[in-house]
């Protein structure tokens, strides 16, 4: 028996899915990754604040 596909037999096409995509929850619908940071020390928070402060807030 040969394991190569028959060149005259077309490959099966994937099935079409007609589900409503708005019924499914997307990653944007969750609260994940909306600015959560691991718990850190206050000195690290102050350093980050000073590093990211815009120049007009001196």
C-alpha positions as a LaTeX table, in Angstrom:
\begin{tabular}{lrrr}
\hline
Residue & $x$ (\AA) & $y$ (\AA) & $z$ (\AA) \\
\hline
Unk1 & 0.00 & 0.00 & 0.00 \\
Unk2 & 1.15 & 3.49 & $-0.78$ \\
Unk3 & 0.99 & 6.29 & 1.79 \\
Unk4 & 1.15 & 9.10 & $-0.79$ \\
Unk5 & $-2.16$ & 10.85 & $-1.50$ \\
Unk6 & $-3.91$ & 10.13 & $-4.77$ \\
Unk7 & $-3.31$ & 13.13 & $-7.07$ \\
Unk8 & $-6.81$ & 12.81 & $-8.57$ \\
Unk9 & $-8.61$ & 12.89 & $-5.19$ \\
Unk10 & $-9.01$ & 16.47 & $-3.97$ \\
Unk11 & $-8.17$ & 17.26 & $-0.38$ \\
Unk12 & $-11.21$ & 17.75 & 1.88 \\
Unk13 & $-12.12$ & 21.39 & 2.34 \\
Unk14 & $-12.54$ & 22.79 & 5.85 \\
Unk15 & $-16.12$ & 23.17 & 7.00 \\
Unk16 & $-17.64$ & 26.63 & 7.02 \\
Unk17 & $-18.74$ & 27.87 & 10.44 \\
Unk18 & $-21.68$ & 30.24 & 10.53 \\
Unk19 & $-21.64$ & 30.97 & 14.28 \\
Unk20 & $-22.13$ & 34.53 & 15.44 \\
Unk21 & $-18.63$ & 35.79 & 16.39 \\
Unk22 & $-20.17$ & 38.32 & 18.78 \\
Unk23 & $-21.49$ & 35.48 & 20.95 \\
Unk24 & $-17.91$ & 34.56 & 21.88 \\
Unk25 & $-15.88$ & 36.47 & 24.46 \\
Unk26 & $-12.71$ & 38.06 & 23.10 \\
Unk27 & $-9.56$ & 38.83 & 25.03 \\
Unk28 & $-10.56$ & 42.51 & 25.00 \\
Unk29 & $-13.70$ & 41.67 & 27.00 \\
Unk30 & $-11.72$ & 40.65 & 30.07 \\
Unk31 & $-9.86$ & 42.62 & 32.73 \\
Unk32 & $-6.61$ & 40.74 & 32.10 \\
Unk33 & $-3.52$ & 42.80 & 31.27 \\
Unk34 & $-5.08$ & 46.19 & 31.92 \\
Unk35 & $-2.14$ & 47.68 & 33.77 \\
Unk36 & $-1.73$ & 45.06 & 36.45 \\
Unk37 & 1.79 & 44.90 & 37.75 \\
Unk38 & 3.28 & 42.44 & 40.16 \\
Unk39 & 3.39 & 43.70 & 43.71 \\
Unk40 & 6.52 & 45.76 & 44.19 \\
Unk41 & 8.11 & 48.07 & 46.67 \\
Unk42 & 7.23 & 51.75 & 46.95 \\
Unk43 & 10.76 & 52.80 & 45.92 \\
Unk44 & 10.31 & 50.94 & 42.63 \\
Unk45 & 6.94 & 52.62 & 42.11 \\
Unk46 & 8.47 & 56.05 & 42.71 \\
Unk47 & 11.33 & 55.32 & 40.29 \\
Unk48 & 8.85 & 54.20 & 37.63 \\
Unk49 & 6.71 & 57.30 & 38.22 \\
Unk50 & 9.72 & 59.61 & 37.87 \\
Unk51 & 11.02 & 57.76 & 34.79 \\
Unk52 & 7.65 & 57.92 & 32.99 \\
Unk53 & 6.66 & 61.45 & 34.00 \\
Unk54 & 6.25 & 63.76 & 30.99 \\
Unk55 & 8.75 & 66.66 & 30.82 \\
Unk56 & 6.01 & 69.27 & 31.23 \\
Unk57 & 5.23 & 67.85 & 34.73 \\
Unk58 & 8.55 & 68.85 & 36.30 \\
\hline
\end{tabular}
